[in-house]
Amino acid sequence: MTFAQSARLRWIPAIVWMGVIFWLSSRPGSDVPSGIAPYAHFAAYAVLGALALAGFADPTRWLAAAAFASAYGITDELHQAFVPGRTPDPADWALDTAGALVGAAVLAWWLTHRQAGPREEPRLPSRDGR
């Protein structure tokens, strides 16, 4: 498998998740339980932010991953204009963006600290100099 092929494969989970978000956004407004929408927006886009970062395969690109997910959030809100009982809402997009930032940042932090490995505690030399 070439590098270009593996790079494309890393994006498959994010693309599949974007399809899930699109399907959920296609549900009529009457199908959405009241009170859950803000949490759902944040959580769905936290997952997308993390999956986008996995697609970039570089923890330093966490802002790019969050921006990618946020841009998809804009298209998702515009899509809702065509769904019965749903309307585009800038507050929803803000929640999408906040979730994407948190998801990408948490994964970047975890990857960075996981790659660093365990840190040894400094210790004083023993009496025999070891």
N, C-alpha and C positions, 0 to 999 in steps of 0.2 A: 504494500500500500504506500502510495506516495504521500508526501507532506500535504499537498493540496487536497488529496482525497480525505486524509484524516482531519484536516481543518474543516472541510465541509461536514463531515460526520459529527463533529463537536457541536454544530448548530442545530442538529435534528431535534434534540429535546426542547430547545427554545421555540423552534418552529411549531412543534406539536403543541406546546403549551399556549402559543399564540392562537392556534386553532381552537383550543379549549376555551380561551377567553372570548374569542369571536362567537363561538356557539353559545356561551353563557349570556353574552350581550345581545344575542338574537332572541332571547326569551322575552315575551311580552311583559310589560310592566306589572300585570296582574299576577305573573308567576314568581315575582321577586318578593320574598318575605320582607316585611317592613322592619327596619332597624338593623338588618344585617348588611346592607349594601356598603356602608363605609368600611366595615371590617373586611368584607370580601374584596373590595377594591385594593385596600392596602396589602392584604395577604397574597392575592393573585399576582400583583405586580412586584412584591418582594420575591416571589418564586421566579418571575420572569427576569428580574434584575440579576439574580444569582445564576440562572441558566444562560443569560446573555454573557455574563462574565466567564462562565465555563466555555462558551463559544469563542470568546476572545483568547482564552487560555493564557491570560497574563494578569495576575492580581493587580498590577499597577494601572490597568485599564478599567478600573471599577467605575470611574465617572463616565467613561464612554459607554459602558454596559448600562448604567442607569439612564443615560441620555437616550440610548436606543430604546429601552423599555418605555421611557416617558413619551418618546415620539410615537410609539405604537399606541400608547394611551390616548394621544390626540386622535389618531385614526379610529380608535374604538369609540370615543365619544361622538365623533362625527357619524359613525355607523349607527349609533343609537337614535339619530334623528329620523331614521327610516324604519324604526321598530315601533309598532303600536304600543302606546302607553309608556314609552321611554323618551327622554330628552337629553341632549348633550348638557353636561353640567361642568363648569370649570372647577368646582369644588371636588368633583369626582376625579378629574385629571390631577388635581393637586395631591389627592390621596394616592393615586397611581404613582405619581412621581416620588412621593415620600416613601412608599413601599419599595419602589425600585432602588432608591438610594440606600435604604436600610439593607435590603437583600444583597445587593452588590457589595456594599461595604462590609457586611458581616462575613460573607464568603471570602472576600479579599483578605480580611484580617485573619480568618482561620487558615487560609492557604499560606499566608506569609509566616504565621507563627508555627504552623505545622512543618513547613519546609526548614525552618531554622533548627528544628530538633530540640531535644531536651537540653537545658542549660545545667552545667555542673555547678554546684555550690563551691565557692572558693574555700579552700581549707588551708590551715597552717601546716607547714612541714612538720613531720614527726621528729623526735629527738635524734634519730639516726639520719636525718636529712632527706628522707623520702617523702 
